[in-house]
Amino acid sequence: MTPNRAALLAEAESLLHRPNFTKEDSSRVEQLIALADASTDRSELRHATLARRDRELGRPPRVVAPPDAHFISYLREGKTALSAQQRALFHPGREGAPIRAAQGVDTGSAGGYLVPASFADRFETILKGTDQLFDLALLFETKTGSSTGYPILDDTGNQAAIVSENGASSEVDAVFAALAFGQCPLWRSGYLRVSNELVQDSEFDIEHLIAGAAAVRFARGVGAAFVATLLSSAAAGVTTASTTAIAGDEIIKLTGTIDSAYLGNASFLMLRSTYVTILQLKDSSSRYLFPPAFDGQGRPLLLGFPVYFSPSMGAMTAGLKPVTFGDHGKYVKRTVRNSLSVKVLVELFATSCQTAYEVHWRIDGGLLLSGSNIPVAALTMHS
């Protein structure tokens, strides 16, 4: 059963007000606060932060999607808990006949229940928190997963000019290109197994469990594919002198390797451990080269540019690319509309008294680039 955060904090507060506060009480308070923190819904915290920010900027309040009762029933009992009308929320034409064999599932092999907004919000929040490249990337949603293209306007080589009175304007054509996407692949989370006792417990937030666990798996899998595509497309920025260390001058030089047109939205992308190592760089007088700095939203800054973290970026190892710099918003994440779905497998692990879940999502990505004008540059470790 999920711990009650309010009750945990109330118990901690009562201990703090004891007249004879002991070391054991202090240890217990720390444990209670840790449990309360662990049981805090991070997506709710994010919504609260965004709501406060909206009020500061005078924006209208956001609408937070409530839990979907039909979807919760589906997660707890499978497809049989739904009416015929509710079953229409499965992918059209993919229901198929229920399979009752030991390996059977409640939906067709490519089907699944289209997730409600509450699940999608939770999934997206944890996805972006695990790999922040998903937060930086530009969303491109298509109706189907067939091959398509995303237009690229590359106009960094052209400039305005003064034309004398009655003079004719010069013909400077905007250069258009396209980022080609093939058939959008289907990513699967793999089985997420939960005991039937937890599934049947009405106090257990099964929707948030599945959304959170699946988001981390997609962040690790899809995120690794995104980073591989980003690094293969990025310009060759700077190569380090060392095979295992980055010098301060090399970070500074990296910021000068992209066209100034991309600096307005430029950022760094790296492992958190790489960022910590860079912060520890010192000069000959043992002064830190890059003192910790943050923007108004608490985002770490390096040389005045925001720093984002991805667990799929390379380490500071010979031949790898541990840091990228540039306009990461030029990376496009292409998704297929309504492709995020959940399958409930009620029979596959029945002998173990478990219910399994599998999340499906069609997503792909690529960097917008044309010719020699590349919006992102990479720092490469000397090999």
Number of C-alpha atoms within 10 A of each C-alpha: 10 10 14 12 17 11 12 19 18 13 14 20 14 10 17 15 9 10 7 9 11 12 9 9 15 14 10 15 20 13 14 20 18 14 16 18 14 12 14 15 12 15 17 13 11 13 16 12 12 14 17 14 14 14 11 9 9 9 11 9 12 10 8 11 12 10 14 15 10 15 23 18 14 20 25 21 18 21 25 12 16 16 10 10 7 14 19 14 17 20 18 10 10 13 19 12 10 13 13 12 9 12 12 16 22 21 23 18 12 14 20 26 27 21 20 20 14 16 23 17 17 22 25 18 20 20 25 19 18 21 25 20 27 24 17 19 20 18 15 15 15 14 10 15 21 12 10 16 12 14 12 15 13 18 15 13 10 11 7 7 8 7 10 8 6 6 8 8 10 9 6 10 8 12 13 11 16 15 17 13 16 12 13 20 14 16 16 19 18 14 15 17 16 17 14 17 13 17 19 13 13 12 11 15 14 18 20 19 16 22 23 19 16 25 25 20 17 22 25 18 15 20 25 17 15 25 20 15 15 23 23 13 18 19 22 19 20 23 18 20 14 14 16 15 16 23 13 15 10 15 20 13 12 21 24 15 19 22 16 13 14 19 16 10 14 22 24 26 25 23 20 16 13 19 19 11 12 20 16 14 16 15 9 6 6 9 11 14 15 15 14 12 14 14 11 6 8 9 12 17 18 19 15 12 21 19 21 21 21 22 19 21 25 20 19 23 16 15 16 19 22 22 27 27 28 29 22 27 22 20 23 22 20 23 23 20 15 17 22 23 23 26 26 24 25 24 21 18 17 15 8 11 14 19 25 22 19 18 26 22 20 20 21 22 25 23 24 25 21 17 7 7 17 22 28 31 27 28 24 25 24 19 13
